[in-house]
Amino acid sequence: MVAAPTPLPAGAWSLQPVPAADGSVRLDVQFGTDDGPTSVSIHLTRDEARNFARATLAAAGDAFERTQGGGR
């Protein structure tokens, strides 16, 4: 049984990866809106999950460099 997600305040969001035995991943995304929470589940194959993780890490590194002056 999966616990009900905790409602988020408007403008907030959460991302929860849920791995499966076959290597696929379900990404559960919750958005807080003025009308209440909205949830989305995205199912990714192993390769899609790997590409998503690489792209996320690259974007985080780029954002850090832009905001913190890294990589001068």
C-alpha positions in Angstrom: 0.0 0.0 0.0 1.3 3.4 -0.9 0.8 6.3 1.5 -1.2 9.3 0.3 1.1 12.2 -0.6 1.4 15.1 1.8 -0.4 18.1 0.2 2.0 20.8 -0.9 1.5 24.6 -0.6 0.8 26.4 -3.9 3.9 26.8 -6.0 5.7 23.9 -4.3 6.6 20.6 -6.1 8.2 17.3 -5.3 9.7 14.5 -7.3 9.9 10.9 -6.1 11.7 8.2 -8.2 10.3 4.7 -7.6 12.6 2.0 -9.1 11.2 -1.4 -10.4 12.9 -4.7 -10.5 13.2 -4.6 -14.3 15.3 -1.4 -14.1 12.4 0.9 -15.2 11.6 3.8 -13.0 8.3 5.6 -12.2 8.7 9.3 -11.4 5.9 10.5 -9.2 5.6 14.3 -9.5 3.4 16.3 -7.2 2.5 20.0 -7.7 0.9 22.3 -5.1 -1.7 24.5 -6.7 -4.3 26.9 -5.4 -6.9 24.3 -6.1 -5.0 21.6 -4.2 -2.4 19.0 -5.1 -1.9 17.6 -8.6 0.0 14.4 -9.2 1.6 12.9 -12.3 3.3 9.6 -12.7 5.8 9.2 -15.6 7.0 5.7 -16.4 10.6 5.5 -17.9 12.5 2.6 -19.3 16.0 1.9 -17.9 17.6 3.8 -20.7 15.2 6.7 -20.4 15.8 6.9 -16.7 19.5 6.9 -17.2 19.3 9.7 -19.8 16.9 11.7 -17.5 19.4 11.3 -14.5 22.3 12.5 -16.7 20.4 15.5 -18.0 19.3 16.4 -14.5 22.8 16.3 -13.2 24.1 18.3 -16.1 21.4 20.9 -15.6 22.2 21.1 -11.9 25.9 21.6 -12.6 25.1 24.4 -15.2 22.8 26.1 -12.7 25.4 26.0 -10.0 28.0 27.5 -12.3 25.6 30.3 -13.3 24.5 31.1 -9.8 27.6 30.5 -7.7 30.3 31.6 -10.1 31.8 28.1 -10.4 34.0 27.1 -13.3 35.6 30.6 -13.7 
